Amino acid sequence: MQFENLIYEKEGHVVKITLNRPQKLNALNRDLLYNLRKALREVEDDDEVRVVVLKGAGRGFCAGHDYSRPEWESGGRELGDFTETHRVDMTMRVRLYLSVWELPKPVIAQVHGACFAAGSMLAGLCDLVVVAEDAQIGPSQVPSPIGQGIYSPVWLSLIGVRKAKEFMFLGGLMDGAEAARVGWATRAVPADELEAAVDRMAAHIARIPLEMLMIKKRNVNM
C-alpha cells in the first residue's frame, strides 16, 4: 500500500508501519492519522498478517500532535474559539489510538528518539514496547495547566498512580532505560540494536498461528 505520510511494508507474516514525517518528528497531523487508520484496517483484513511493528522515520518515534494548523495556534483552543472543531478532531484521534489497543493482532512499538505527548499514548497502547536506551519519553516536556488529560489513563495503567502523578504534575521526560524499569516499556536496548531486537521479537511472534495470537491478546485486554 502507498501512503503520503506513512510507509507500509509487508514481509511474510509481519507488517511494518513507519510514521513518515521526519521533518516534523512524525508529529500527528490529520493526513498522517488518516493514513494510519487505513493501514490498521488493511492489517486487520489481511489474514496473512500476524504481527505489526509501529515505528517512526528519522530522529524519533513521534513528537505528538501537530499543532501547526491555524485553529490550534496558541490561544485558539484555550479561548474556545474552535471548541467544537477541537472536540470532533480530538475524539477522532483518541478513537484511532484506541484502535491500536483493540486491533486483534499484536502490535510492537519500536521507539527511538522523541516520544512525547500523543506519541507516548500511541506507543503506550501497543502490546509490546521496545525502546532505545537513550530515547526520550513523556506525556509532555513541561507541566501543562490544561493538557495531558487524554494521556493520564494510559500512563496510569502502565506505570501506576505515583509515577503517573509525577509526570502529570511535574512534566519532564524519562529515558528508555527508566521507561523499561518503571513498566512503560517492555524492554530497553542500545539504540544500535533496536531494529534487530524488534525484528527478532516480531519473527518469534509470527510463528504462532493467528487464531492463537488473537485469543491471547483478547483475553489479556479483557
PyMOL commands that set and color helices and strands:
alter all, ss='L'
color gray80, all
select helices_A, chain A and resi 22-24+30-45+70-72+83-102+117-124+152-159+161-170+176-182+191-206+210-221
alter helices_A, ss='H'
color red, helices_A
select strands_A, chain A and resi 6-11+14-19+51-56+107-111+114-116+128-132+136-138+174-175+187-189
alter strands_A, ss='S'
color yellow, strands_A
deselect
rebuild
show_as cartoon
